Amino acid sequence: MVRAALGVRDHCGWAMLVGLGGDPEAPQVLLRERIVLLDDPTLPDQPYHAAAGLGLREAAGLIGRVESSARAAAHRELSRAAGELRAGGHDVGGIGMDLGAVGAGRMSLPGSLEEILGKHHYLHGAEGELYHEALMDGARAAGLHVERYDFKTLPDTAARLLGSAAAERVSGLRAQVGPPWTRDHKDAALAALLVLAGD
């Protein structure tokens, strides 16, 4: 079996997923797709913002429904993607994803929902963490090993671990798949490359 790894760059309600396989020095793009991280299209993709004007009980209920929907969608999408790669003869070792502002220590969220809803800058951090957690849970439920990186310093991390040409190697993957090959694609691919090289 050929080794492979996934990388994901998430946003509120969706994420970019990239799969790489083969030799980390000359990886092949195995998949590149936008995945939806909400099973229920009636739910807001920014639940903390939507809950800010609600009573605490109603807010908690809304956020809980979005969390459940995001976890289910992440599990379904990552299981499907890993399954497709495995069916194609690839040994999927794991997935690389962002630490997020909370995980990277740039933001500390308060312990209570009331405090989070009371300050606008906490809403963004809480929403980011909701999708990070959903992807982590979904990946683990899909049998994937999870590696988390600070995407703010991802190129530096890759240069330190894989050599100074790692980011250029990922930029060059556009030649395999054509456009689009945006920052989201490159971040997801670089995270996948780190996982692939570490297997």
C-alpha positions as CSV (number, residue, x, y, z in Angstrom):
1,M,0.0,0.0,0.0
2,V,1.1,3.6,-0.7
3,R,1.3,5.9,2.3
4,A,-1.1,8.8,2.3
5,A,-2.2,11.6,4.7
6,L,-4.9,14.2,4.8
7,G,-4.7,17.9,5.7
8,V,-7.6,20.2,6.5
9,R,-8.0,24.0,6.7
10,D,-11.3,24.8,8.4
11,H,-13.7,27.8,8.4
12,C,-17.1,28.3,9.9
13,G,-19.3,25.7,8.4
14,W,-16.9,24.3,5.8
15,A,-13.3,23.2,5.3
16,M,-10.8,22.5,2.5
17,L,-9.5,18.9,2.5
18,V,-6.4,17.8,0.7
19,G,-5.0,14.3,0.5
20,L,-1.3,13.6,-0.4
21,G,0.4,10.3,-1.1
22,G,3.7,8.7,-1.9
23,D,7.1,10.1,-1.3
24,P,7.1,13.2,0.8
25,E,9.9,14.6,-1.4
26,A,7.6,14.3,-4.5
27,P,4.0,13.9,-3.2
28,Q,1.0,13.2,-5.3
29,V,-2.3,15.1,-4.8
30,L,-4.9,12.4,-4.2
31,L,-7.8,14.5,-3.4
32,R,-8.8,18.2,-3.1
33,E,-12.3,19.1,-2.1
34,R,-14.4,21.5,-0.1
35,I,-16.3,19.7,2.6
36,V,-19.4,21.0,4.4
37,L,-19.2,20.9,8.2
38,L,-22.9,21.2,9.0
39,D,-25.4,18.4,8.4
40,D,-28.4,20.7,8.9
41,P,-28.5,23.6,6.5
42,T,-31.1,25.4,8.7
43,L,-28.5,25.9,11.4
44,P,-26.2,29.0,11.5
45,D,-22.6,28.4,10.6
46,Q,-21.6,31.0,13.2
47,P,-23.7,29.8,16.2
48,Y,-22.2,32.0,18.9
49,H,-22.9,35.1,16.8
50,A,-26.5,33.9,16.3
51,A,-26.9,33.1,20.0
52,A,-25.6,36.4,21.2
53,G,-29.0,38.0,21.4
54,L,-30.8,34.9,22.9
55,G,-31.4,33.9,26.5
56,L,-28.8,31.5,27.9
57,R,-30.9,28.4,27.8
58,E,-31.9,29.0,24.2
59,A,-28.3,30.0,23.2
60,A,-26.9,26.8,24.8
61,G,-29.5,24.7,22.9
62,L,-28.6,26.3,19.5
63,I,-24.9,26.0,20.0
64,G,-25.4,22.3,21.1
65,R,-27.3,21.6,17.9
66,V,-24.6,23.1,15.8
67,E,-21.9,21.2,17.7
68,S,-23.7,17.9,17.1
69,S,-24.3,18.7,13.4
70,A,-20.7,19.7,12.9
71,R,-19.4,16.5,14.6
72,A,-21.7,14.3,12.5
73,A,-20.7,16.1,9.3
74,A,-16.9,16.0,10.1
75,H,-17.1,12.2,10.9
76,R,-19.1,11.5,7.7
77,E,-16.8,13.5,5.4
78,L,-13.5,12.4,6.9
79,S,-14.6,8.7,7.0
80,R,-15.7,9.0,3.3
81,A,-12.5,10.6,2.2
82,A,-10.2,8.2,4.1
83,G,-12.4,5.3,2.8
84,E,-11.9,6.4,-0.8
85,L,-8.2,6.7,-0.4
86,R,-8.0,3.2,1.3
87,A,-10.1,1.7,-1.5
88,G,-7.6,3.1,-3.9
89,G,-4.8,1.2,-2.2
90,H,-3.5,3.9,0.1
91,D,-2.6,3.5,3.8
92,V,-4.0,6.7,5.3
93,G,-1.8,7.4,8.4
94,G,-3.5,10.5,9.7
95,I,-4.6,14.0,9.3
96,G,-3.0,17.4,10.0
97,M,-5.1,20.3,11.2
98,D,-4.9,23.8,12.8
99,L,-4.4,24.3,16.5
100,G,-6.6,27.4,16.2
101,A,-6.2,30.6,18.3
102,V,-7.3,28.8,21.5
103,G,-5.0,25.8,21.0
104,A,-2.1,28.0,20.0
105,G,-2.4,30.0,23.2
106,R,-3.3,33.3,21.4
107,M,-6.7,33.4,23.0
108,S,-8.1,32.1,26.3
109,L,-11.8,31.6,26.4
110,P,-13.7,32.2,29.6
111,G,-15.4,29.3,31.3
112,S,-19.0,30.4,31.1
113,L,-21.2,30.7,28.0
114,E,-22.5,34.0,29.4
115,E,-19.0,35.5,29.4
116,I,-18.3,34.2,25.8
117,L,-21.6,35.7,24.5
118,G,-20.8,39.0,26.3
119,K,-17.7,39.9,24.3
120,H,-17.6,39.9,20.5
121,H,-13.9,38.8,20.2
122,Y,-14.7,35.7,22.2
123,L,-17.5,34.7,19.7
124,H,-14.9,34.2,16.9
125,G,-12.6,32.1,19.1
126,A,-15.4,29.9,20.3
127,E,-16.7,29.3,16.8
128,G,-13.3,28.4,15.6
129,E,-12.8,26.0,18.5
130,L,-16.2,24.4,17.8
131,Y,-15.1,23.4,14.3
132,H,-11.6,22.4,15.4
133,E,-13.1,20.1,18.0
134,A,-15.7,18.7,15.5
135,L,-12.9,17.8,13.1
136,M,-10.7,16.3,15.8
137,D,-13.6,14.1,17.0
138,G,-14.6,13.2,13.5
139,A,-11.1,12.3,12.5
140,R,-10.6,10.1,15.6
141,A,-14.0,8.4,15.0
142,A,-12.9,7.7,11.5
143,G,-9.7,6.0,12.8
144,L,-7.3,8.7,11.8
145,H,-4.3,9.8,13.9
146,V,-4.6,13.6,14.5
147,E,-1.6,16.0,14.3
148,R,-2.3,19.7,15.1
149,Y,-0.1,22.6,14.0
150,D,-0.2,26.3,14.5
151,F,-1.2,27.4,11.0
152,K,0.1,30.9,11.7
153,T,3.6,29.5,11.7
154,L,3.0,26.4,9.5
155,P,5.6,27.3,6.8
156,D,8.3,27.8,9.5
157,T,7.4,24.5,11.1
158,A,7.5,22.8,7.7
159,A,10.9,24.4,6.9
160,R,12.3,23.3,10.2
161,L,11.1,19.7,9.9
162,L,11.1,19.1,6.2
163,G,13.7,21.6,4.8
164,S,13.5,25.0,3.4
165,A,11.9,23.9,0.1
166,A,8.8,22.4,1.7
167,A,6.4,25.3,1.1
168,E,7.7,25.7,-2.5
169,R,7.1,21.9,-3.0
170,V,3.5,22.4,-1.9
171,S,3.0,25.5,-4.1
172,G,4.3,23.5,-7.0
173,L,1.5,20.9,-6.5
174,R,-0.8,23.2,-8.4
175,A,0.8,21.8,-11.6
176,Q,-0.8,18.4,-10.8
177,V,-4.3,19.6,-10.2
178,G,-4.6,23.1,-11.8
179,P,-6.5,26.0,-10.2
180,P,-7.8,26.7,-7.7
181,W,-4.8,26.3,-5.5
182,T,-5.4,28.9,-2.8
183,R,-3.9,29.5,0.6
184,D,-6.5,27.1,2.0
185,H,-5.3,24.4,-0.3
186,K,-1.7,25.0,0.4
187,D,-2.2,25.1,4.2
188,A,-4.1,21.8,4.1
189,A,-1.5,20.3,1.8
190,L,1.4,21.4,4.0
191,A,-0.3,19.9,7.0
192,A,-0.8,16.7,5.1
193,L,2.8,16.7,4.0
194,L,4.0,17.0,7.6
195,V,1.9,14.0,8.6
196,L,3.0,12.0,5.5
197,A,6.7,12.7,6.3
198,G,6.2,11.8,10.0
199,D,4.6,8.5,9.4
